[in-house]
Amino acid sequence: MEAQKQSRPVAGIAWMVFTGAMFVAVTAVVKHIGDDVPAAQAAFLRYVLGLVFLLPMIKPILAAHLTGRQKKLFWARGLVHTLAVILWFFAMARIPIAEVTAMNYLSPVYVSLGAALFLGERLPPRRLAAVVMALIGAMIILRPGIKEVELGHIAMLGTAVCFAAGYLIAKQLSGEVSPAVVVGMLSITVTIGLAPFAWAVWVTPTLPQLGWLFLVACFATAGHYSMTLAFAAAPLTVTQPVTFLQLVWAVLLGVIVFGEAVDGWVIFGGAVIMASVSFITWREAVARRAVTPAVPATKV
């Protein structure tokens, strides 16, 4: 199987390039909506409108006969993912697309730390050094004391932590239930989890806003599907570095569509983080482990 994956690196890279385009499209639409729809409500509507894609997963979920422990883990994952999605929508309306994209690269780094702290994974010196370099990359982006750290930046730090926690829970469940159950239960629990937050800030959305949010669901679903095709074609060590193109596209999108200034420090910091994530991924491949997720795997 591994040899088969290695034999199709071009296909894997192509699918990952398409995946990156889909997730950049997600950020563009959410940025376009901005504060017109409150963050919690926008996130809730994105998931509600995306429930149509859940229909094929209902049968596997019912057939899984989940245990009490598994249900608790799914609800725990739904809770942390709910918080992550709200924070991500909040950040998108307040800081440049490039900064959101670059800081989202931190999630796999937090996964490595969480795996060491809570799952008993080893964190050898070279991987620890890569984690430290990634955190330095985050400081390059934020530059506290040199530029103002906004609420959006703090929200993105929280987003990365929550996405990482959700991934670690999913990792525990992935060996017990099918991928369809993992994905389907996430959609159900997050939709329910977002409901009270959305109700608290509810404003009546317009038809165009509903249309934009349905586009978010379509782009996100297409991105996750094409990502699975990329993983089937090539290993993470091949596809992970390609995710850095998302930052390039995010910068171009911010400049051309939203008139955002190009910040070289953000690009440099994002490159440092991405290099660190790629190194961690390579080391895990050498050690025959699979803990660190691809960057898009932590998206909404």
N, C-alpha and C positions, 0 to 999 in steps of 0.2 A: 504493500500500500504506500509506504513512504517513497519507494522508488517511483511509483506512478505519480505521486505528487511532485517529486523533483523533476519529472520529465515534462511538466507543463508549466514552467515558470512564467512564460510570456502570457499565458491565459490567466494565471493567478494575478499577475501584475495588472493586466488589463481590467479584470473584474474589480480589483482594489482601487484602481483609478476611477472607475465608474462609481464605486461605493463612496469615495471621497467627494465626487461631484454631487451625489445625492445628499450627503450630509451637509455640504456647504449650501445646497439649495434650501435645506431645512433652516439653517441659520439665517439665510437671506430673507425667507418669508417671515420668520419670527421677528427679525429686525424691522421688517417693513410694517408689521402690525404694531410693534412698539408698545407704548402704554395705553393704546386705545382700548385694549382688553386687559384687565388685571392679570398678572402672571399666573396665579393659581387657577383662574377661570380659563385662561388660554390653554394651560396644560391639560386641564380637565376636558375641555372640548376636543383637543387633539386626540386624547385617548378614547373618548366616547365615539368620535367620528371614525376612529380606527378600529372599532370593535367589529366592523364588517369583515375585517381580515382575520378575525378570531374564529369564524364559523367552522373552518376545517379542523380546528383544534379542540372543539367541544367533545367529540367522541373519545379521543385519547385521554382527555382529562377525566371523563366519567369512568373510563375503563381502568384508570390507574389505581383506584381504590386507595387514596392517600391515607397514610397513618396520621395519628394525632401529631407526632413529632414533625412530619413533613409539612403538615398544614401550618404549624407554628412557624417553621422556617420560611415558608412561602409568604406568610403575613409579615414576618420580620423584614424580608426582602422588599415586599411591597411598600412598607413604611419608609425605609431608607431611600428607596427609589422615588417615592412620592416627594420627599423633601428635596432630593437631588433635582428632580424635574422642575419644581417650583423655583428653586434657587437659580437654575439654568435659565429659565424664562425671564426671571427678574434681572439677571446679569445681562442678558442679550439686549434689553431695552436701555441699558445704562452705560456700557463700555463698548469700545470698538470690537468689531467681529474678529479681527486678528488676535486681540488679547483673549477673547473667550476661547478661540480655537487653540491658541498656544497653551493656555492654562488647563485646557481639557486633557492635554497630554500627560498631566500629572497622575491621572487615575491609575494607570498600570504601575506607577512607582509606589503608590499607596497600597496597591494589591500585594506587591512584593513585601512591603513592611508588615502588612496585616497577616500574610501567610506565615511569616516568621514568628510573629507575636502570638497568633491565635491558632494556627494550624500545625505548628511544630516544624515548619519548613526551615532548612538551613539558610543562613544569610552569610555566605563566605565573604572574605575581604573585598574581592573584586566587585561582587554585586553590591556590597555595601557602599563602595566607592562610587559606583554608578548611581545609586540612590542619592548620595550626597551631592553629586554633580547635578542631578535633576533638580534638587531643591535649590541649588545655586542658580540654575536656569530660571526658576520661578522668581528668585530675588532680583535677577537681571530684568525680568519683565516688570516687576512691581516697583523696584528701586525706591523702597521706603526711605523717607527723609530727603529724597531728591525730587520726587514728584508725588502728588497727592494720591494716596491709596483710597479709592472710592468704595462705596458699598457694593458695587458690582464686582470688584476684585475679591472682596471678602466672600461674596456669594459664590464665586467660582471656586475658591478654595474649599468651601463647604460642599459644593457640587462634586468635586473630585473625590473627596473623602467618602461621601455618601454612595457614589457610584462604585467605588472600590469595595465598600462594605457589602453592597448588593451583589457584586460579582463573586466575592468570597463565599457568600451564602449559596449562590447559584452553583458554585463549584462543588460544594458539599452535596447538592441535590442532583447534579448532572449524572452521577454514577448510579442513581437509584430510579430515576424516571426518564422518559424520553425527552428530547429537545422540544417537541411540540408542547408537552405539558409544562416545561419550564417557561417557555415563551408565553403560552396561553395564560398560565396562572399569574405571571407578571402583569399582563394587560388587565386582568380582572381585578387583582388586588390594588393596583395603582389607580385604576378608574374609581374604585370605591374609596380609596384613601384620599383622592383629590376632591371628592364630592363636597365634604363639609367646608374645605378651604375655599372652594369655588363659590359655594352658597353664601359664605360670609362677605364676599366682595362682588357679588353678581351684578353685572350690568347687562341689559338686553343687547345681544350682538346683532349686527346687521347681516344681511345675506352675504355681501362680499366678504365680511370677516369670517363667516362660517366656511365660505369657499376657500379662503386662504388657509384656514386651519385644517380643512380636509386635505389640501395639498401637502401640508406638513406631514400628516399621517401617511399619505401616499409616498412621499419622498423617503420618509423614515423607514417604511416597510420595504420599499425597493432597495434601500441601502443595506438593510440587514440581510435581505435575501441574496443580493449580489455578493455580500461579504462571505456568506456561507459557500457560495460558488468559488470565491477566491481561495478559501481555506481548503476546499476539496481539490483544487488544482495545484496548489503549492503550499509549502510550509510557512509558518509565521516568519521565519528568518528571511524569507524572500519578500513577503507581502508587507511586513511591518514598516520598513523604511519608506515605502510608497506613501504611507499616510501623511508624511511630512508635506506632500503636495497640497493637502488641505489648507495648510497655513499660507502657502503661496496664493492659492485661489481666494482664500479669505481676505488677504491683503488687497488683491486686485479688485475683488468685489466691493470692499469697503471704500476704496479710492474711486472707482468708476461709478458705482451706483449710489453710495451714501456720502460721498465727499469726505471720507475720513483720511487723515494724514498718515503717511507711511512712517512708522516708528522702527528704525533699524534695530533698536535694543530689544523690541518685542520679537522680531525675526531671529535675532541672535539667541535670545533666551529660549525661544521655541526650538531652535536647532540644537541647543545644548540638551534640553529635555528629551527631544526625539532621539538624539544620539545615545543618550543614557538608556532609554527604553529599548532601543534596538540592541544594545549590548546585553542588557538583562535577558531579552528574548533569545539571543544567540547562546548565552551561557546556559539557559534552561534547556535549549535544544541539545546542546552538547551533553548535558547531564540527564537527558531524556525525561525532563519534567515538563509540565504544561500548566504553569500557574498564571503567568502574566497574560492578560487578554490583549488583543489588538485594540488600538486606540478607539476605533469606531464602535467597538463592542460596548462601550460605556455611554453611548449616546442615547438620546431620548427616542 
